[in-house]
Amino acid sequence: MIATEKTIRIAGIANDSIVDGPGLRMTIFLQGCRRHCEGCHNRESWPLEGGEEYRAETLLALALKNPLLAGVTFSGGEPLLRARPLLPLAAGLRERGLDLVIFTGYVFEDILADGDKDVLALLGLASVLVDGPFVLAEKSLMLSFRGSKNQRVLDLAESLAEGRSVPTKNRVWCHET
């Protein structure tokens, strides 16, 4: 996983999303992904050098402009490739009481095994991790906040404390219609 930029490469921003986690959210789509999942709905985010560069302070100020936000979601591309430059933003969100959700194509067990300190620090500042690659054969429009049945919704505080994946107990996340 790479994390060397002083700015954050962003593919796009949705200022008022209701599909990337509970409540009204600002979703930041990070630029760069090496997974290239078949059926990915953010293919334009794949090139590592694409997108636009933002400073963490700019993104934090943008989030704080909307008093109705329940939180912020980091989506992709692959957010964990930008862990180091995302740390100040994640810390600022947490300090101001905004919930942080991270979507990743990696699975939690592999993230732990990799042991990247910046990635683990970033996860420590978030409340929920939606892990696993998008799998077209597992695609379901009946799932809340995720695209395929293999993807898990994990409680990060418990998962990190126990050193294993722990599903969230929040029913809002796990609803299937």
GIWOQUI-V822055 format. One record per run of one state. SS is the DSSP state (helix for helix, strand for strand, loop for the rest). FROM is the first residue (numbers start at 1). TO is the last residue. Records with the same first field share a line. If there is no record, write none. Layout:
SS=FROM-TO ; FROM-TO
//
This chain:
loop=1-7 ; 18-24 ; 31-42 ; 46-51 ; 55-55 ; 65-70 ; 76-78 ; 96-98 ; 104-107 ; 115-116 ; 125-127 ; 132-135 ; 140-142 ; 144-147 ; 149-151 ; 163-166 ; 168-170 ; 175-175 ; 177-177
strand=8-17 ; 25-30 ; 52-54 ; 71-75 ; 99-103 ; 128-131 ; 139-139 ; 143-143 ; 148-148 ; 152-155 ; 167-167 ; 176-176
helix=43-45 ; 56-64 ; 79-95 ; 108-114 ; 117-124 ; 136-138 ; 156-162 ; 171-174
//
